[in-house]
Amino acid sequence: MTHINKLKIFNDPIYGFISIPNELIYDLIQHPYFQRLRRISQMGLSYLVYPGANHTRFHHALGCMHLMQKAIETLRFKGVAISQEEECALLIAILLHDIGHGPFSHAMEKSIVEDVNHEAISLLFMNQLNDEFDGKLSLAIQVFKGEYHRKFMLQLISSQLDMDRMDYLKRDSFYTGVAEGNVNSERLIQMMNVVDGVLVIEEKGIYSVEKFLLSRRLMYWQAYLHKTSLVAELILMKVLKRAKELTLKGVNLPCSEPLLYFMKNKITLENFDAEKLDLFSQLDDFDIISALKAWQKQDDFILSTLSKMIINRDLLKIKLSAEKIPMEESQSLKEEFAEEHHISAVDAGYFIFRGKIKNQAYSKEAEPIRILKKDKTIEDVVEASDQLNLKSLSKLVTKYYICFPKQLI
């Protein structure tokens, strides 16, 4: 048998070369569960707004691993002891942190796999991989679940300043062309340290943290919560909800076996066994897109009309407002649409609906970003900053929306 060189490198357009540090990580990357992420878009339907936003979750996971390698290097240089086992656990945990995302994840979670979120599915995948790899992921799982005694390790994976956010802001900014999101992850990582087992940022890095938080807020408004991306995702949720409704009524809809299974069955965390996990691992963006293409030709007015909207990018109109949108406004639009298309007011609710979105760049309720001052005291970044804008960045901003067909304008 020929020996495979497993210490390969990836060429990344953002960081240059990313190296695979050991054979176990190579084998995890090669696993079908992980390769599936190549077929799952990082930003869902955002490519309908930003044509370049076609990068995948595979791409993002590798970027996070690369940043984690840099963080470990920096912390060791500053005298923080991190063993080989801990290093490997950190790299595996960050590599697999998003492995549970389904296709168009947020739309799926609110329509087909309603009671199970992607974090829970990530953990199920990790446990399954741990069985296959003879327990070699046990420490990574412990860290991922926040059960390991060294708190800073979880903070590197999941906090308000983690490797995940650092990579997705920089990567999504690069692929969308929204320059405001371009964070200086190198500088932020260089400023990291650990005091009493907790992650801190040295005081001279405070401006980089401020820029990072500001970038996050701007990326939310300009990319993640962009009104066209938002309305496309909301339509997709309605399509999947309608498809599930019809399937449960016995209508035979053309789609892939795994997708059909999740539409026919009620999935909860309790009944999410190995068989369901295997079916879930066969789902990717292609299942959804090919289903939408087929559903355009269905007899059901709601399903075919909504599917065509996404395929042809001829979406509903969305109106944003700082004030709550009155119920009467949507009610009268529903009645008008229902009458015009000879459908019930309930069915018109698939085309006319209200909701709200929230944006908060920094949460005071969550684990704070701690700044290590020159006198060795530690302060929350909001208190340590002389910038007034950080106070406003921790304010929760809510916007209300109403969606309706263009012909009702």
N, C-alpha and C positions, 0 to 999 in steps of 0.2 A: 504494500500500500504506500502510495507516495505521501510524503509529509507536506501538509498545507501550511504555508506561512500565514499565521493568523494575526500577525502584528502589522496590519495593513494601515493605509492612510486614506482619508477622504479629502477631496478638494472642496472647500466650502467658499462660496463667493464673499462671505463676510469676514471669516477669521483666517482664511488661507487653509493651511493643512491641519486636519484634525487627526490625531493618531489614536489607534485602538490600543489601550494600555496592556491588556492581557488576553489570554486565550478564552477565558470564561466570558468576557464581555464580547469577544468576537462571536462566540457560539450563541449568545443571547441575541445579538444583532441579526445573526443568520436565521434565527428561529422564525417560523411562519407567523407567529403572533406579532413579532416585531416588524417583519417585512410588510405586514398588512398596513402599517402606518404610511407606507409609500403611496397607498391608494386612498388616503384620507387627507383632505385639504386642511391646512392649519387655520384658515380663515373662512371656512364654510363658503357661503355664496358671495363673499366680498369681491370676487373677481368680476361680478356683474357691475361693480363700480370702478374697481381698480384692476384693469386687465392683467397686470403683472402678478396679482396676488394668487398665484397658483402653487405656491410652495406647500410642502406637506408636513404632517406631524413627525414623520421620519427625520426630516431635515432639522426640525426644531429640537427633537430629542438628542440628536448628535451634538447640536450647538450647545445645549445645556450641559452635556457631559464634558465638552471641551472647557466651558467656563468653570465647571467644578474642578477640573484638573488644575486650572490656573489658581483657583481659590485655595486648594489644598497646598499647592506650591508656596503661595504667599504666606499662609498661616504657619507652615513649617519653618519658613525663613524667619518668621518673627518669634520662633521658639514654642509654638503650640505643638504638642506631641500628638501625632496622628499615626496610628500603626498601619501596617500594610492591609490588615483585615478591615480596619475602619475606612481606609481609603477606597478599597474595593466596594465596600458596602455603600459608601456615599455615591460612587460612580454608578453602581447598579440602580440605586434608588432614584437618582435623578434621570437616568436613562429610561426607566420604566414608569416614571411618574404619570405619563399621559397615555399609557398603553390601553387603558379602558375606554378611551374615546370611541364613540361610534361614528358613522358617517353623519356629517352635519349635526354633530353631537347635541347641541342645545335644542335643536328642533326635534330630534329623536326623543330626548329625555322628557320633552313636554307633550309627546303624542303617542309614541309606540311603547317605549320601555319607561312608562311613567313613574314607577316606584323605585327605580334603581338609578343612582347617579354614576357618572363616569369614575369618580374616585373609588366607589365601592367595587366597580368592575375591575379597575386597575389592581386592586388588592387581590381579587379573585384570580386574575391572570398571574400575579406574582406568586401566589400560593401554589398554583398549578405548575408554574415553572420551577418552583423550589422543589416540588416532588420529582420533576423530571431531571433536575440537576443535583439530586442527592443532598438536599439541604444546604447547598452553597449560597442560597439567597437569604438564609435565616436572619443574619445580622442586618442586611439591607431592609428587610421587612420590618424588623424591630425599629430601625431608625425612621422608616417611612411612617410608621404608626405613632411615632412620638414616644415610644416606650424605652428608648435607650437613655442612659443616665446623662449623656453629654448633650445638653440642650442645643448648643450651637449647630450640631449636625442636622437637626430637623430644620433649624432656621435657614440653613443654606439651601434646603430643598423646598420648604414651604413657609414663607413669611412675607412681610411687606417689602422686603429687599432680597429676594432669592434669585437663584440662577435661572429659574423658569421665567420670571418677569424680565430679567436682564436680557435673556435671549429673545423672547418673543417681541419685546418692544423694538429691539435693534433689527431683528429679522423682518418683522411686519412692516417696519418703516422702510426698510430697503426694498422690499418687493412691491409695496404699494406706491412708493415714491413720496410718501408723506414725511417730509424731512424733519418735522417737529418731533417725531418719535425717536430720533437717532440718539440713543443714550451712550455715554462713555463707560461701557462695562469694564474695560481694562483699568481705568482710573478708580472706579468704585471698588473693584476687587483688590487693587493695591492698597486701598485705605482700610481694609478689613483687619480686625484683630479679635481676640477672644479674651474676655476678662471674667473671672469667676464662672467659667463654663458657658458664658453668654456671648453672642456675637455683637460686636460694636464697630462703629466707623470712627476712625480718628478725626479729630476736629477739623483738620485741614481738608477733609473730604466733604465737608458740609455743603459746599456749593454744588458738588456733583450729585449729592442726594437731592437737593432742591431741584436741580435740572431734571433728574430722573423722575421725580414726582410730577413735575410740570409736564414732562413728556408723556407720562402715563395718562394724565387728564386729557391732553390734546389728542392723543391717539384714540381715546375712547370716543370723543365727540367726532373726530374726523374719519375714523376707520371703523372701530368695532360697533359704535352706535350711529354710524352714518345712516341717514333716514332711508336710503335706498337698500342698503344691506339689511337694515332692520325689517323693512316691509317684505323683502324677499324671504327672509327667515320665517317671518310670521305666516306668509302664504304657504311655505313648505310645511309648517306645523299643521295648518288647516288641511292641506292635501293629505298628509299622513293620517290625520284624525279621521277625515272622511273615508279614506281607503280602509282604515280599520273598522269603521262603522259599517261600511258596505260588506266587508268580508265576514263580519260577525252575523250579518243578516243572510249570509249564504251566497252572496254574489261572488262569482269566480273572477278575480282580477289577475291579469298576467303580471307576474313578478318572480324574482328568484325564490328558491325554496327557503333559504334562511329568512328572507324578509317576510314571506308568507307565514312562516312559523311565529314570528314575533307579532304579526298582525292578528293571528288567530287566537293567541294565548295571552292570558294575563300573567305578566312576569313580575315577580316580587323578589326581594333579596333572599327570602327564605327558600323559594323554590329554584333559585338560580344555581343549578347543579353543573357538574362537569359537561354533561351533554349540551346544556343550553349555552355554556361558555364556548364550546366548540362551534356551535351554530353562530353565536355572536361574532366569533373570530373570522367567520366567512363573510361578514357584512362589510361593505365599504362604499365609497361614494358612487361606484359604478352601479351597484344594485339600485340605488335611489334614482340616479339619472336615467337608467334604462327603464325603470318602472314609470317615471314621469313621461318618458317618450311614448310608452305604450298606452298610458292612461289618457293621453290627449284624445284618443280615438274611442274612449268608452262612452256608453249611452248616458251615463249619469252627468247631468249638466254641470253640477258643482265640481266633480272630480276632473272632468275634461277641461273645463274653463280655467280652473286654478293651475292645472298641470301645464297648459299652454302658456299661461302667464310667465312661469319660470323658464320654460324652454325657449320662449321667444323674447324674453326680457321685456314683456309688455305688462308691467306690474300695476298693482292698485296704487292709487294716489294716497300719500300719507301727509297729514298735517300735524305739525308739532306746536305745542303751546305751553306757556309757563303756568297757565291756569287749567284747572280741571275742566274737561269738555262735558257739557251738559248731556244727560241721558236723552233728552228730547231731540237733540241734534242727530244722534245716531238712529233714534227711533223713526224719525220722519224719513231719513234716507233709506232705511230698511223697507219701510212701507212702499216707497216710490219704486225701489228696485224689485221688490217682490211682485208688485202689480205688473211692471213692465215685462218680467220674465216668467210670469205665471208660476211662481214658487211660493212657499210659505214664508212668513216673516222669520221663522226659526232658521230656515235654510238660507235666507238672506244674510243671516248672522255670519255666514262663512265669508261674505264679501265686505261686510260693514261691521267694524268692531273698534273698541277703544281699549286703551291700556296706558301703562306708564313705564318710563325707563329711569334708572338712577345712575348717577356717576359720582364716585367719591375716590379721589386719588390717594388719600391717606386716611385710614380709620383710627380714631382715638380708642375705639373699643378693642381693636385687635392688638396683638403683640407689637409694641412700639419699635421704631428704628432708633437705636440708642447711639448717642454721640459721646465718644470718650474725649473729655476736655483736657487741656494741657495740665491742669492741676489734678488730674486723675479722677475727677468726679464724672459721673455719667448722667446725661440728661436726654429726655425725649427730644427728637429732632425739632419738633414744633416749638419747644421752649428754648432750645439752644440757638435757633435760627433768628437772625435779625431781620429776616424778610417777612413782611406782613403777608405776602402771598401764601405762605405755608398754612396760616390760619384758615385762609379761604379754601385751600386745597383739601382741608379736612372737613369742609362743610359738605353735607350731602345735597346734591342738586337733583331735583326731580323734574322731569318733563313729561307732559301728557301727550298722547297721540290719538288720532282717529284715522282709520283706513277706510277707503271707499272707492268704488270703480270710477274711472276717469269721466265716463259719460254723465256722471251725476253732478259734475262741477257746475 
